[in-house]
Amino acid sequence: MSLSKKINFILVLCITIQSFSQEKVQELDSIVINSSRISLPFKKNSRTITIITAKDIKNSAATNVADLLQQVTGVDIRRRGTGGGQSDLYIRGGGFDQTLLLIDGIKMDDAQTGHHTMNAALPIEVIERIEIIKGPAARIFGQNAFTGAINIVTKKRLKSKVSINLEAGSFGQSNGSVTLGKETENTSIIAHLGVLSSNGYRNNSDYNNQNYFLKGIFNKKKQPIEVIATFFDKKFGAENFYTTNATFNEYEETQNSLLGVSTTFKSNKFKVTPRIYWRRGQDMFLLRRDDPGFYRNFHITNKIGVETNASYTSDLGITGFGVDLSRFSIQSNNLGARARTMANLFIEHRFKLGSFDITPGIAATYFSDFKFNAFPGLDLGVQITDKVRLYGNVGFTFRAPTFTDLYYSDPATSGNPNLESEKALAQEIGVKYSDDKFSGSLAIFNRDSEDLIDYVRPNTEASIFTAANIAEVSTQGIEFESAYNFKMNNYNQVITFGYTYLNDDILDQNNDLSRYSLNTLKHQFVSRFTSQLFNNVRQNIIYKHAERTVGTNYNVWDASLLVDINKFTFTLTANNIFNAEYIESGFVPMPPSNILLGLRYAF
């Protein structure tokens, strides 16, 4: 299908789809986006934001955050295996270092490498919703929000006191988890323990993962204090994750932990949220699993941060401001002992001008090892009717090089201590429509980037990839999302559809030289049919089409069946039903057809 025909098809869908149940629209309208300093209802935001609710998670065929995010257009999760194992996160054609992950608003960026971003993703049992902010967000979040940000919002309380989940399936998959909730007059506690293991679907692709999560809300009657603690331990075979050498037998172990404490002070006009947190990461990589002495990388990272976000409401509008101070340190046998101090100042103001709402803002950033920079931006929205909203935004964004970009060294790769920060100017215009019968969005965006960092070879004969600031890159795209709701047997049936088109000029400048940038999703279709034929039976069918800039394309079908019997839920999840052969990242073929049987019990 030609591009013009695809765009025409999308526009027809925008007009003809009569979508979304009243229940779903009302659910979204009640959500307030709190990941920035100015809290706004979802409906009044002037950015492209996708919300995955707890109900969406429950009805999806996904068993982890990586698989769940793959059902969102504009988001490219490049996995290297099953079970939510090692995977990289991309938004709108950016790199894996250019998307910021937040947990309850806590920035989980890792100055070692963005390869570890998804290691911090939470088990889906404790997630209330996921907020996906697409487009540049440096003036809102600072470092790493180059192409977007994803905020995972955890539950404050559970509907059930105890929830048990057991799963078993192909490749020797065996998963088990327990989630506990305790409510008292002045305290709420949520605890989760999960263990996931598999023999692997190919040589050296086994894994053994453990997840621990604890959240407490104390002193609820007077001044609530939230405490969150996580610990994730992953051990996995990494066959061909980073090399094609048949004699290697790679292996990796990672740990990721977080401890955060926050509270919120409110008055009629002021809202202030101070927070302190500590994030620790650990990564051990062996090039030969059974011979640790042959080649071993070992890194321990720590990030300690203090931040305060505030807003003030007056007759002139809402002013948001904040300060974020953090210290990142690393101990590594490859990268050395290094540290980086970061300071961010934010200010933005939202005001009304007739039917328009306008939000200018700026972020000023200091890095101890890079220059001081300021990144302004502007959001503009107009509510045409109660159902139609037009919006646009423009802003500068940036990313400082990671320590891997600067200092990593192995026989095939070399960092570059002379790298400059990545910079970009991005623009977007969009339209949203919603009522009790229809909901959909259409956005067109552009990003002009300078000094993008990638690993390239100076010439095709060179054997070493070297980190470099490649030439200017221009990226354009169009994105569409919608859903269609109808009744059958008095039950809601929902069909969702999304499409993203991306075009950039990297190939024209760097053909066959780039290690990472040449695998962008050019065309991405995602559709899900969620149906219910009986009171206790639900089904999901997910279709994903991907076409990458290097010319590869694939079609993947997944499905799930959920049967509720009293307090039990029986699940059947089937992935890659038609046995598609494809690669999402590097040199790792994705799993063939596989199934996962599950039993959930809640009381």
matplotlib code that plots the C-alpha trace (Angstrom):
import matplotlib.pyplot as plt

x = [0.0, 1.5, 1.9, -0.8, -3.3, -2.3, -2.9, -6.3, -7.2, -6.4, -8.4, -11.4, -11.1, -11.0, -14.3, -16.1, -15.1, -17.8, -15.7, -15.2, -17.7, -19.0, -17.4, -13.9, -14.2, -15.4, -12.5, -9.9, -11.6, -11.3, -7.5, -5.3, -1.8, 0.5, 3.8, 4.5, 4.3, 1.0, -1.6, -4.2, -7.1, -6.3, -8.8, -7.3, -3.6, -2.0, 0.4, 0.1, -0.5, -1.6, -3.0, -3.0, -5.4, -5.6, -8.6, -6.7, -3.9, -6.3, -8.0, -4.7, -2.9, 0.3, 2.0, 4.7, 5.3, 7.4, 4.7, 2.1, 3.9, 4.3, 0.5, 1.0, 1.7, 4.6, 6.4, 8.9, 10.0, 12.8, 13.0, 15.7, 13.5, 10.4, 9.1, 9.9, 13.6, 16.2, 14.5, 15.1, 12.6, 12.2, 9.6, 9.0, 12.2, 14.5, 17.3, 17.1, 18.9, 16.4, 13.3, 12.9, 11.2, 9.6, 8.1, 5.5, 7.3, 10.8, 13.3, 14.9, 17.5, 20.8, 24.0, 25.7, 23.4, 19.7, 19.9, 18.9, 15.8, 13.3, 15.0, 13.2, 9.7, 7.3, 5.2, 1.8, -0.1, 0.9, 0.3, -2.6, -1.9, 0.9, 1.2, 3.0, 4.1, 5.2, 7.4, 10.1, 9.7, 13.0, 11.4, 9.1, 11.4, 15.0, 17.6, 16.8, 13.2, 14.5, 11.7, 9.2, 8.7, 6.8, 5.5, 4.3, 1.8, 1.5, -1.7, -2.4, -4.6, -5.7, -9.3, -8.2, -6.2, -4.4, -3.8, -2.0, -0.9, 0.6, 1.6, 3.3, 3.9, 6.2, 10.0, 9.7, 8.2, 7.2, 5.9, 4.5, 3.6, 1.9, 0.5, -0.7, -2.7, -3.4, -5.6, -5.9, -7.4, -4.1, -1.9, -2.0, 0.5, 1.1, 3.7, 4.5, 6.8, 7.3, 9.6, 9.8, 11.9, 12.4, 14.6, 14.7, 13.4, 16.9, 20.4, 21.5, 18.2, 17.2, 16.4, 15.6, 14.1, 12.9, 10.7, 10.1, 7.9, 6.8, 4.7, 3.4, 1.3, 1.6, 0.0, -3.0, -5.1, -2.7, 0.2, 0.4, 3.9, 4.5, 7.4, 8.2, 10.9, 11.7, 14.3, 14.6, 17.1, 17.6, 19.9, 19.7, 21.5, 22.4, 23.2, 24.1, 22.6, 25.7, 27.8, 27.4, 30.4, 29.2, 32.0, 30.7, 28.1, 27.1, 25.6, 24.3, 23.0, 21.4, 20.0, 17.8, 16.5, 14.7, 13.9, 11.8, 10.0, 7.6, 4.7, 2.5, 1.5, -1.7, -3.5, -6.1, -3.5, -0.2, 0.7, 4.3, 5.7, 9.2, 10.8, 14.1, 15.2, 18.0, 18.4, 21.0, 21.9, 24.3, 25.3, 27.6, 28.3, 30.3, 31.3, 31.7, 29.3, 31.5, 34.7, 34.4, 38.1, 37.8, 35.9, 33.9, 32.3, 31.0, 29.3, 27.7, 25.8, 24.1, 21.9, 20.8, 18.3, 16.3, 13.6, 10.7, 7.9, 5.3, 2.4, 0.6, -2.9, -3.9, -6.1, -3.4, -3.3, -1.2, 2.5, 4.6, 8.2, 10.7, 14.2, 15.9, 19.4, 21.0, 24.4, 25.3, 28.3, 29.7, 32.3, 33.2, 36.1, 35.6, 34.3, 36.3, 35.2, 33.3, 30.7, 28.3, 26.3, 23.1, 21.0, 17.7, 15.5, 12.0, 9.4, 6.2, 3.0, -0.4, -2.9, -6.1, -6.5, -10.0, -10.7, -6.9, -4.8, -1.1, 1.8, 5.3, 8.1, 11.8, 14.3, 17.8, 20.2, 23.7, 26.0, 29.3, 30.9, 29.0, 28.0, 25.0, 22.0, 18.5, 15.6, 12.4, 9.1, 5.5, 2.2, -0.9, -4.4, -7.9, -11.1, -13.1, -16.1, -16.6, -15.7, -13.0, -9.6, -6.8, -3.3, 0.3, 3.7, 7.2, 10.3, 14.1, 15.3, 18.6, 20.5, 24.0, 26.2, 26.2, 29.4, 29.2, 29.1, 32.1, 34.4, 33.4, 36.1, 36.2, 37.9, 34.9, 33.8, 35.2, 33.7, 34.5, 35.3, 34.9, 31.2, 28.8, 25.3, 22.5, 20.1, 16.8, 14.0, 10.7, 7.2, 3.8, 0.2, -2.7, -6.5, -8.4, -12.1, -14.2, -17.7, -19.7, -19.7, -16.3, -12.7, -9.7, -6.5, -4.4, -0.9, 1.7, 5.2, 8.7, 12.1, 15.3, 18.2, 21.9, 24.9, 23.0, 25.2, 25.7, 28.3, 29.7, 32.7, 34.9, 34.8, 33.3, 36.7, 37.2, 36.4, 35.8, 32.5, 33.3, 30.9, 30.4, 28.1, 26.6, 25.3, 22.0, 19.0, 15.4, 12.5, 8.9, 5.9, 2.1, 0.3, -3.3, -5.1, -8.8, -11.2, -14.5, -17.1, -20.3, -22.6, -23.0, -25.1, -25.3, -21.6, -19.1, -16.8, -13.9, -11.7, -8.7, -6.5, -3.3, -0.8, 2.5, 4.5, 8.1, 10.6, 14.1, 17.2, 19.8, 20.2, 21.2, 24.0, 25.3, 24.3, 25.6, 27.7, 25.4, 25.0, 21.6, 19.9, 19.1, 16.5, 13.7, 10.1, 8.9, 5.4, 3.7, 0.1, -1.3, -4.9, -6.6, -10.1, -11.3, -14.6, -16.9, -19.5, -20.6, -20.6, -17.4, -15.5, -13.3, -11.1, -8.3, -6.8, -3.8, -2.3, 1.0, 2.6, 6.1, 8.2, 11.6, 13.8, 16.2, 13.4, 12.4, 8.7, 6.7, 3.2, 2.6, -0.7, -1.2, -4.4, -5.6, -8.6, -9.8, -12.4, -13.7, -15.1, -15.9, -12.6, -10.6, -9.5, -8.1, -6.0, -4.6, -2.1, -0.9, 2.0, 3.1, 0.2, 1.2, 4.9, 6.3, 10.1, 11.4, 14.1, 13.3, 16.8, 20.3, 20.8, 18.3, 15.4, 12.2, 10.4, 8.2, 4.6, 4.2, 1.5, 1.2, -1.5, -2.3, -4.4, -5.2, -6.9, -7.9, -9.7]
y = [0.0, 3.4, 6.1, 8.3, 5.4, 4.7, 8.3, 8.3, 5.1, 6.7, 9.8, 7.7, 5.8, 9.1, 10.0, 6.7, 4.9, 5.3, 4.4, 3.9, 3.1, 5.8, 3.9, 4.1, 7.8, 8.7, 6.7, 8.6, 12.0, 11.3, 10.7, 13.6, 13.7, 14.4, 13.5, 17.2, 20.2, 21.4, 18.7, 18.5, 16.3, 14.0, 15.7, 19.2, 18.2, 19.7, 16.9, 13.4, 11.2, 7.6, 6.1, 2.4, 1.9, -1.0, -2.3, -2.2, -4.2, -6.8, -7.3, -7.4, -10.5, -9.1, -10.7, -8.0, -4.3, -4.9, -6.9, -4.4, -1.4, -3.2, -2.7, 1.1, 2.8, 5.1, 2.9, 0.4, -2.3, -4.3, -7.5, -10.2, -13.1, -13.9, -13.0, -9.3, -10.0, -7.7, -5.2, -1.7, 1.2, 3.6, 6.3, 7.8, 6.6, 7.8, 5.8, 3.6, 6.3, 9.0, 7.8, 8.5, 6.0, 7.2, 5.2, 7.3, 10.4, 9.3, 9.5, 6.1, 7.3, 5.4, 7.3, 3.9, 3.0, 3.1, -0.7, -1.1, 1.2, -1.7, -3.5, -1.1, -1.9, -3.1, -6.2, -5.5, -6.6, -3.4, -0.9, 1.5, 3.0, 3.9, 7.4, 7.6, 11.1, 11.2, 13.9, 16.0, 16.5, 18.0, 21.2, 19.0, 16.2, 17.2, 14.7, 11.7, 12.8, 13.4, 11.7, 11.0, 9.7, 6.8, 7.2, 4.0, 4.9, 2.3, 1.4, 3.0, 0.1, -3.3, -4.5, -7.9, -8.7, -11.5, -12.3, -15.4, -16.0, -19.2, -19.7, -22.5, -22.9, -23.4, -23.4, -24.5, -21.2, -21.2, -18.1, -17.5, -14.4, -13.3, -9.8, -8.7, -5.6, -4.4, -1.4, 0.2, 3.5, 5.4, 3.1, 1.3, -1.5, -3.3, -6.1, -8.2, -11.2, -12.8, -15.5, -16.1, -18.8, -20.6, -23.1, -20.9, -21.2, -21.5, -22.2, -20.2, -18.2, -19.4, -17.0, -16.8, -13.5, -12.4, -9.3, -7.6, -4.6, -2.8, 0.4, 2.0, 5.1, 6.2, 8.9, 9.1, 11.1, 14.1, 14.3, 11.2, 9.9, 7.5, 5.0, 2.8, 0.1, -2.3, -4.9, -6.8, -9.6, -11.1, -13.9, -14.9, -16.4, -13.7, -15.7, -13.2, -10.3, -8.2, -10.4, -12.9, -15.1, -18.7, -19.6, -17.2, -18.2, -14.8, -14.5, -11.6, -10.8, -7.5, -6.0, -2.9, -1.4, 1.8, 3.4, 6.6, 8.7, 11.6, 13.6, 16.4, 19.6, 21.3, 24.6, 26.4, 27.8, 25.9, 22.3, 21.2, 17.7, 17.0, 13.7, 11.9, 8.7, 6.3, 4.1, 1.3, -0.8, -3.7, -5.4, -8.3, -9.6, -12.6, -13.1, -16.8, -18.1, -21.0, -19.1, -15.9, -15.1, -14.8, -11.5, -9.9, -6.6, -5.6, -2.3, -0.9, 2.3, 4.6, 7.6, 9.7, 12.4, 15.2, 17.1, 19.4, 20.2, 22.9, 24.7, 28.0, 28.9, 32.5, 34.7, 34.7, 30.9, 28.1, 28.4, 25.3, 25.3, 22.8, 21.9, 18.5, 17.7, 14.3, 12.6, 9.6, 7.4, 4.3, 1.7, -0.4, -2.6, -1.2, 2.4, 3.2, 5.0, 8.1, 10.5, 13.1, 15.8, 17.1, 20.1, 21.0, 24.1, 24.1, 26.8, 26.9, 28.9, 27.9, 30.7, 31.2, 33.6, 33.4, 29.8, 29.1, 27.7, 28.5, 27.0, 28.4, 26.9, 26.4, 23.9, 25.0, 22.2, 21.8, 18.8, 18.7, 17.2, 19.2, 22.7, 24.6, 24.6, 25.9, 24.3, 26.3, 25.0, 25.9, 24.0, 25.5, 24.1, 25.2, 23.5, 23.9, 22.2, 20.0, 17.1, 18.4, 19.7, 21.0, 21.2, 21.9, 22.0, 23.0, 22.6, 22.1, 18.8, 17.2, 14.2, 14.1, 11.1, 8.1, 6.8, 3.9, 6.4, 8.2, 5.5, 2.0, -0.2, -3.7, -5.4, -4.3, -1.1, 2.2, 5.1, 8.7, 11.1, 14.1, 13.6, 16.5, 16.3, 15.5, 18.3, 18.7, 21.0, 19.3, 20.4, 18.7, 19.4, 17.2, 16.8, 14.8, 13.9, 12.3, 11.8, 8.9, 7.3, 8.2, 8.8, 9.1, 11.2, 12.2, 13.8, 15.0, 15.7, 16.7, 16.5, 18.2, 16.7, 17.6, 15.7, 12.4, 9.8, 6.4, 3.8, 3.9, 2.7, 5.4, 3.2, -0.1, -1.8, -0.8, -3.4, -1.1, 0.7, 4.1, 6.4, 9.6, 12.6, 11.8, 14.5, 16.3, 14.1, 15.1, 12.9, 13.3, 11.2, 10.8, 8.9, 7.8, 6.0, 5.0, 2.4, 1.1, -0.2, -2.1, -4.4, -8.2, -10.2, -7.0, -7.1, -4.5, -5.5, -3.1, -2.9, -0.6, 0.5, 2.5, 3.4, 5.3, 6.3, 7.5, 8.9, 10.0, 10.7, 8.6, 6.1, 8.9, 10.0, 6.8, 3.8, 0.5, 2.2, 2.7, 0.1, 1.1, 3.9, 2.0, -0.2, 2.4, 1.3, 3.0, 1.6, 0.3, -1.1, -2.3, -3.6, -5.3, -6.9, -7.3, -9.3, -10.8, -13.3, -14.5, -13.0, -14.8, -15.2, -12.6, -12.9, -10.7, -10.9, -8.6, -8.0, -6.2, -5.3, -3.8, -2.6, -1.3, 1.2, -1.6, -3.3, -6.1, -6.5, -9.0, -9.7, -11.1, -12.4, -12.9, -13.9, -14.6, -16.1, -15.4, -17.3, -16.2, -18.7, -17.3, -16.0, -17.9, -16.7, -19.2, -17.7, -18.9, -16.7, -17.6, -15.6, -15.5, -17.8, -18.1, -18.7, -15.6, -15.5, -12.0, -10.1, -7.0, -6.1, -7.0, -10.6, -12.4, -14.3, -13.9, -17.0, -19.2, -20.0, -20.5, -20.7, -19.8, -21.3, -19.4, -19.5, -16.4, -16.5, -13.4, -13.0]
z = [0.0, -1.0, 1.6, 0.1, 0.2, 3.8, 4.9, 3.0, 4.8, 8.2, 7.4, 6.4, 9.7, 11.6, 10.1, 10.0, 13.2, 15.8, 18.8, 22.4, 25.1, 27.4, 30.3, 28.7, 27.8, 31.3, 32.7, 30.7, 31.5, 35.2, 35.0, 36.0, 34.5, 37.5, 35.9, 35.3, 37.8, 36.3, 36.9, 34.1, 33.2, 30.3, 28.1, 28.5, 27.8, 24.7, 24.1, 22.5, 25.6, 25.6, 28.8, 29.5, 32.4, 34.9, 33.0, 29.8, 31.4, 32.8, 29.4, 27.4, 26.4, 27.9, 30.9, 31.4, 30.6, 27.6, 25.8, 26.9, 25.5, 22.2, 21.7, 21.6, 18.3, 18.3, 20.9, 19.6, 22.1, 20.7, 22.7, 22.9, 24.1, 26.1, 29.6, 29.5, 29.6, 28.0, 25.8, 24.6, 24.6, 21.7, 20.9, 17.5, 16.0, 18.8, 20.4, 23.5, 25.4, 24.4, 26.3, 30.0, 32.2, 35.5, 38.4, 40.2, 38.8, 39.9, 37.0, 36.3, 33.8, 33.9, 33.0, 32.2, 29.3, 28.3, 27.7, 31.3, 31.2, 31.0, 33.8, 36.1, 34.7, 37.3, 37.5, 35.9, 39.1, 40.9, 38.1, 38.2, 34.8, 32.4, 31.0, 27.6, 26.7, 23.0, 21.7, 23.2, 27.0, 28.1, 29.5, 31.6, 32.7, 31.8, 30.7, 28.5, 27.6, 24.1, 22.2, 25.0, 28.5, 30.1, 33.7, 35.4, 38.2, 40.9, 42.7, 46.1, 47.2, 46.1, 45.6, 47.0, 50.1, 48.4, 44.7, 43.5, 39.9, 38.5, 34.9, 32.9, 29.2, 26.2, 26.6, 30.2, 31.2, 34.9, 36.6, 40.0, 42.0, 45.2, 45.7, 49.1, 50.2, 53.7, 54.6, 58.0, 59.0, 58.7, 56.5, 53.1, 52.2, 48.9, 48.6, 45.6, 45.0, 41.6, 40.1, 36.4, 34.7, 31.4, 29.8, 26.7, 23.1, 21.6, 22.7, 25.7, 26.1, 29.5, 32.3, 36.0, 37.2, 40.6, 41.3, 44.7, 45.2, 48.4, 48.7, 51.8, 52.4, 56.0, 58.2, 55.8, 58.2, 58.5, 56.1, 53.9, 53.2, 50.3, 50.4, 47.4, 47.3, 44.4, 43.7, 40.4, 39.8, 36.3, 35.2, 31.5, 28.6, 26.1, 23.0, 20.2, 22.1, 21.1, 18.8, 15.9, 16.9, 17.0, 19.5, 22.2, 24.7, 26.3, 29.7, 31.7, 35.2, 36.2, 39.3, 39.6, 42.8, 43.9, 47.2, 47.2, 49.7, 48.9, 50.2, 49.0, 50.7, 49.5, 50.1, 48.1, 45.7, 46.4, 45.8, 46.7, 46.3, 47.7, 46.9, 47.7, 46.1, 45.5, 42.5, 42.3, 39.2, 38.8, 35.5, 35.0, 31.4, 30.4, 26.7, 27.4, 30.0, 31.2, 31.1, 33.2, 32.8, 29.0, 29.0, 31.8, 32.3, 35.7, 36.6, 39.8, 39.5, 42.1, 41.6, 44.5, 43.8, 45.6, 43.8, 44.6, 42.2, 42.9, 41.4, 42.2, 41.0, 40.6, 38.5, 35.9, 35.5, 36.9, 37.4, 37.8, 39.0, 40.3, 41.1, 40.6, 42.0, 41.6, 41.8, 39.6, 40.2, 38.6, 39.6, 36.5, 35.4, 31.8, 32.3, 35.4, 38.5, 37.5, 38.8, 37.4, 39.2, 37.6, 38.4, 36.7, 37.1, 35.6, 35.2, 33.1, 33.2, 31.8, 31.0, 29.0, 26.1, 24.9, 24.0, 23.8, 26.6, 26.3, 28.3, 27.7, 29.8, 30.1, 31.6, 32.6, 33.0, 34.5, 34.1, 35.9, 32.8, 30.2, 29.5, 31.0, 28.6, 28.5, 26.7, 26.1, 24.8, 24.2, 24.3, 22.7, 22.8, 21.8, 22.7, 19.4, 21.0, 24.1, 21.8, 19.6, 20.8, 18.5, 20.0, 19.1, 20.8, 19.9, 22.0, 22.2, 23.7, 24.6, 25.8, 27.4, 26.4, 28.7, 30.3, 27.8, 24.9, 26.3, 27.7, 26.7, 25.1, 23.7, 20.7, 18.4, 20.0, 21.2, 23.1, 22.5, 25.3, 23.0, 22.3, 22.4, 23.8, 21.4, 20.6, 18.7, 17.8, 17.6, 16.5, 16.6, 15.7, 16.5, 17.0, 19.5, 19.4, 22.2, 23.3, 24.6, 21.2, 19.7, 20.6, 18.4, 17.8, 14.8, 15.2, 12.7, 14.0, 13.0, 14.7, 13.5, 15.4, 15.7, 17.0, 17.4, 19.0, 17.3, 16.9, 13.4, 11.4, 9.8, 6.6, 5.6, 6.0, 9.6, 12.2, 15.2, 15.8, 17.3, 19.1, 17.1, 16.7, 13.3, 11.0, 11.3, 11.0, 10.1, 11.2, 10.2, 11.2, 11.4, 14.1, 14.5, 17.3, 17.6, 19.0, 17.9, 20.4, 19.8, 21.7, 21.3, 23.7, 25.8, 26.3, 25.1, 22.2, 21.4, 18.4, 18.7, 15.8, 15.6, 12.9, 12.9, 9.9, 10.3, 7.8, 8.4, 6.3, 8.3, 5.4, 3.1, 5.3, 7.0, 4.9, 6.3, 8.9, 11.9, 14.5, 16.0, 14.1, 10.9, 12.4, 12.8, 12.4, 9.2, 9.3, 12.4, 12.6, 15.9, 16.3, 19.2, 19.4, 22.9, 23.1, 25.7, 24.6, 28.1, 31.5, 32.6, 29.3, 27.6, 24.5, 23.0, 19.5, 18.8, 15.4, 14.9, 11.6, 11.4, 8.5, 9.3, 7.4, 6.5, 4.5, 6.8, 7.7, 9.7, 10.9, 14.4, 15.9, 19.6, 21.5, 25.0, 26.7, 30.2, 32.1, 35.5, 37.8, 41.3, 42.6, 40.1, 36.6, 34.1, 31.3, 28.0, 26.2, 22.7, 21.1, 17.5, 16.5, 12.9, 13.6, 12.0, 11.7, 12.6, 14.5, 16.6, 17.8, 16.8, 15.8, 18.0, 16.3, 18.2, 19.6, 17.4, 18.3, 22.1, 24.7, 28.4, 30.7, 33.9, 37.1, 39.2, 42.6, 44.5, 47.8]

ax = plt.figure().add_subplot(projection="3d")
ax.plot(x, y, z, "-o")
ax.set_aspect("equal")
plt.show()
